Amino acid sequence: MTFTTPLRRLTRTALGTLSAAALLASCAQQGGMAAKEAPAKQASEKQAMSKQGPMDATHAGKLNPNDPNDAIRIDQKLNCSLKQGDVVVYWWKGGAFSRVPGERDRHLFDVEGMNIRQCQNVQDDKRGYGFRSVSREILLYKDAETGQILRTWKNPWTGKEVEVIHVANNPVNMRRPMFAMSADGKPHKADIRIIGNRAWSSGEAPLFYKNPLAGEYQEFIGNDYHAMEALNGYVYTDDLLDATKPKLSSYTLSWARFSEWLPWMQMGSRTGMMIFSTVGGRVDSFKDLPDSIRKEIEANYPIYNAPPPVNDDRPNETSWTYMKKVIDAKRAAAPKTNAKAGE
């Protein structure tokens, strides 16, 4: 699910998950919003990314949402921790449904996911204090009745038994740091709404970008990836604005996605869409994840028990790029035949 500036103030750009700022961090990897930026700007941002800030960004008193230096810390607490290197773990669970014109929606399977992350604290001479998060993310598909992890799935429309490819995105990182001041000199505003002792962040990320599985001619025939992700995060105001506390004591989330068919379902050009609806929150550590997901990670995705290093600058992984790697690997391993096209 993974991704960052506040969602309400952007033309959206993942799972990446998981304050509203975190959602945008993971979505930014997929939308390609920064792909055509000038090389000079990219070099400048990479240089700013590497300049170390204070290891501990807490201070006495309360965080003031109207002060850009505190506002950036508020969004950092929603994303990770004010102490560099503190590991933050998110978990969420829900259902995946189909929507096809002319038929009743179907509960196809359940989903359960996690994101493990940490932040680097950075400093810029002109833009002030900032941070950047790095993470890995898992999303498992499960039988809706038994709760067992799906290895294969019978497609109810085609009748075909297909192999299930779970989401394993490594990494899901913010493309660039967020700072107290924007690149054009505007002060940062915290992505929160406060009513009494409850605060929340929310936003939607409409995704529309070239599909890694759809070839080189999408501008002529379509097939761009088209989806929408929506995230809400709920916290306690006193907990969030306490400047002496690096991490939130409580964080509840809801995440929804409206997207095309999953590629492993092998639906081809069939009309319809997927709807994901989940709830979750933070857990204290990787060991505190439910057995239903932790044991699977320990057995089959062991590096996902920790986030990437804070200076990780690898290209981001998405469910589509990961799927492409799986397909390409299977094709490369398959026995070669001399059959010609059409035979």
NORSUL-V739028 format. One record per residue. RES is the residue in one small letter. SS is DSSP state (2 for helix, 1 for strand, 0 for the rest). PHI is phi in radians with two decimals (none if undefined). PSI is psi in whole degrees, 0 to 359 (* if undefined). Layout:
RES;SS;PHI;PSI, RES;SS;PHI;PSI
This chain:
m;0;none;337, t;0;-0.53;*, f;0;none;*, t;0;none;118, t;0;-2.10;164, p;0;-0.95;138, l;2;-1.12;327, r;2;-1.22;346, r;2;-1.94;16, l;0;-2.28;153, t;0;-1.33;117, r;0;-1.15;153, t;0;-2.16;*, a;0;none;*, l;0;none;314, g;0;-0.42;156, t;0;-3.10;84, l;0;-3.09;31, s;0;-1.53;177, a;2;-1.02;322, a;2;-1.12;321, a;2;-1.18;322, l;2;-1.00;315, l;2;-1.15;327, a;2;-1.03;313, s;2;-1.31;328, c;2;-1.22;327, a;2;-1.06;327, q;2;-1.10;329, q;2;-1.63;325, g;2;-1.27;344, g;0;1.19;24, m;0;-1.04;326, a;0;-1.72;3, a;0;-1.10;331, k;0;-1.85;19, e;0;-1.18;153, a;0;-1.09;141, p;2;-0.98;324, a;2;-1.10;320, k;2;-1.16;318, q;2;-1.09;318, a;2;-1.12;320, s;2;-1.11;317, e;2;-1.17;323, k;2;-1.15;322, q;2;-1.14;317, a;2;-1.13;326, m;2;-1.10;329, s;0;-1.59;354, k;0;-1.46;115, q;1;-1.23;135, g;0;-1.73;191, p;0;-1.12;138, m;0;-1.15;330, d;1;-2.17;114, a;0;-1.72;13, t;0;-1.31;162, h;0;-2.71;174, a;0;-1.23;155, g;0;1.50;209, k;1;-1.98;152, l;0;-1.40;133, n;0;-1.79;112, p;0;-1.03;339, n;0;-1.53;353, d;0;-1.71;119, p;2;-1.01;329, n;2;-1.21;330, d;2;-1.51;325, a;2;-1.05;320, i;2;-1.19;328, r;2;-1.23;326, i;2;-1.08;312, d;2;-1.15;328, q;2;-1.15;318, k;2;-1.13;325, l;2;-1.17;333, n;2;-1.59;313, c;0;-2.67;245, s;0;-2.45;152, l;0;-1.33;349, k;1;-1.72;121, q;0;-1.05;134, g;0;1.64;345, d;0;-1.10;130, v;0;-1.57;132, v;1;-2.10;134, v;1;-2.14;129, y;1;-1.89;150, w;1;-2.48;142, w;1;-2.63;156, k;1;-2.63;146, g;1;-3.14;207, g;1;-2.14;160, a;1;-2.15;130, f;1;-2.23;155, s;1;-1.79;154, r;1;-2.39;114, v;0;-2.18;130, p;0;-0.96;133, g;0;1.53;0, e;0;-2.38;158, r;0;-1.16;142, d;0;-1.03;144, r;1;-2.02;140, h;1;-1.49;100, l;1;-1.38;314, f;1;-2.94;172, d;1;-1.73;166, v;1;-2.33;151, e;1;-2.52;131, g;1;-2.40;167, m;1;-2.62;154, n;1;-2.37;130, i;1;-2.09;128, r;1;-2.54;166, q;1;-2.61;166, c;1;-2.13;150, q;1;-1.82;131, n;1;-1.55;128, v;1;-2.20;166, q;1;-2.46;139, d;1;-2.26;138, d;0;-1.04;325, k;0;-1.73;325, r;0;-1.73;354, g;1;1.44;208, y;1;-1.30;148, g;1;-2.77;180, f;1;-2.64;163, r;1;-2.51;134, s;1;-1.79;150, v;1;-2.27;145, s;1;-2.76;168, r;1;-2.18;156, e;1;-2.55;139, i;1;-2.16;140, l;1;-2.37;119, l;1;-1.78;143, y;1;-1.76;133, k;1;-2.29;153, d;0;-1.09;129, a;0;-1.18;337, e;0;-1.69;316, t;0;-1.64;339, g;0;1.37;1, q;0;-1.30;147, i;1;-1.17;129, l;0;-1.33;131, r;0;-1.80;323, t;1;-2.32;163, w;1;-2.58;132, k;1;-1.55;116, n;0;-1.21;118, p;0;-1.23;344, w;0;-1.57;321, t;0;-1.72;341, g;0;1.33;4, k;0;-1.54;139, e;1;-1.51;120, v;1;-2.08;154, e;1;-1.36;135, v;0;-1.54;128, i;0;-1.91;109, h;0;-1.34;160, v;1;-1.40;127, a;1;-2.47;85, n;1;-1.69;121, n;1;-2.54;105, p;0;-1.78;174, v;0;-2.23;88, n;0;-1.97;154, m;0;-1.14;135, r;0;-1.09;323, r;0;-2.62;162, p;0;-1.23;159, m;1;-1.78;141, f;1;-2.19;168, a;0;-1.10;331, m;1;-2.14;139, s;0;-1.29;172, a;0;-1.10;332, d;0;-1.69;17, g;0;1.51;10, k;0;-1.56;141, p;1;-1.22;143, h;0;-1.22;141, k;0;-2.06;132, a;0;-1.15;141, d;0;-1.51;67, i;0;-2.44;157, r;1;-2.24;132, i;1;-2.10;129, i;1;-2.31;108, g;0;1.07;229, n;0;-1.68;22, r;1;-2.11;138, a;1;-2.35;150, w;1;-2.62;157, s;1;-2.10;147, s;1;-2.65;156, g;1;-3.14;165, e;1;-2.14;144, a;1;-2.17;95, p;1;-1.29;125, l;1;-1.89;131, f;1;-2.67;106, y;1;-2.70;169, k;0;-1.14;130, n;0;-1.41;123, p;0;-1.05;342, l;0;-1.71;1, a;0;-1.86;9, g;0;1.51;189, e;0;-1.77;10, y;0;-2.18;32, q;2;-1.17;331, e;2;-1.21;344, f;2;-1.71;325, i;2;-2.13;3, g;0;1.52;215, n;0;1.34;10, d;0;-1.06;150, y;1;-1.32;130, h;1;-2.31;119, a;1;-2.70;170, m;1;-2.42;132, e;1;-2.04;143, a;1;-2.32;132, l;1;-2.34;138, n;1;-2.24;133, g;1;-2.11;135, y;1;-2.15;130, v;1;-2.43;175, y;1;-1.66;134, t;2;-1.01;312, d;2;-1.04;321, d;2;-1.15;317, l;2;-1.18;318, l;2;-1.56;359, d;1;-1.27;107, a;0;-1.25;346, t;0;-1.51;346, k;0;-1.75;119, p;0;-1.25;328, k;0;-2.16;153, l;0;-1.28;143, s;0;-1.40;333, s;0;-2.54;136, y;0;-2.60;121, t;1;-2.00;143, l;1;-2.41;158, s;1;-2.27;139, w;1;-2.37;133, a;1;-2.32;150, r;1;-2.45;139, f;1;-2.10;115, s;1;-2.58;178, e;0;-1.30;173, w;0;-1.00;147, l;0;-1.24;140, p;2;-1.06;325, w;2;-1.23;346, m;2;-1.24;341, q;0;0.97;52, m;0;-1.55;351, g;0;1.02;230, s;0;-1.75;18, r;0;-1.07;140, t;0;-1.21;139, g;0;2.53;179, m;1;-2.68;169, m;1;-1.92;145, i;1;-2.23;123, f;1;-1.92;136, s;1;-2.39;120, t;1;-2.44;162, v;1;-2.35;160, g;1;3.13;209, g;1;3.04;194, r;1;-1.56;148, v;1;-2.06;162, d;0;-1.17;327, s;0;-2.86;173, f;2;-1.00;320, k;2;-1.13;341, d;2;-1.57;1, l;0;-1.14;149, p;0;-1.01;147, d;2;-0.97;330, s;2;-1.04;337, i;2;-2.07;326, r;2;-1.09;317, k;2;-1.14;324, e;2;-1.15;320, i;2;-1.14;314, e;2;-1.05;325, a;2;-1.42;321, n;2;-2.16;347, y;0;-2.38;56, p;2;-1.06;332, i;2;-1.27;349, y;2;-1.42;10, n;2;-1.49;1, a;0;-2.64;153, p;0;-1.36;168, p;0;-1.14;166, p;0;-1.12;152, v;0;-1.10;336, n;0;-1.66;17, d;0;-1.07;124, d;0;-2.16;23, r;0;-1.21;156, p;0;-1.09;146, n;0;-1.27;149, e;0;-1.71;145, t;0;-2.19;170, s;2;-1.06;332, w;2;-1.36;315, t;2;-1.16;325, y;2;-1.14;316, m;2;-1.08;321, k;2;-1.08;319, k;2;-1.09;318, v;2;-1.11;313, i;2;-1.10;313, d;2;-1.08;321, a;2;-1.15;319, k;2;-1.16;319, r;2;-1.14;321, a;2;-1.16;328, a;2;-1.50;345, a;0;-1.24;146, p;0;-1.04;138, k;0;-1.38;142, t;0;-2.13;162, n;0;-1.74;11, a;0;-1.17;141, k;0;-1.61;162, a;0;-0.98;133, g;0;1.62;351, e;0;-1.57;*
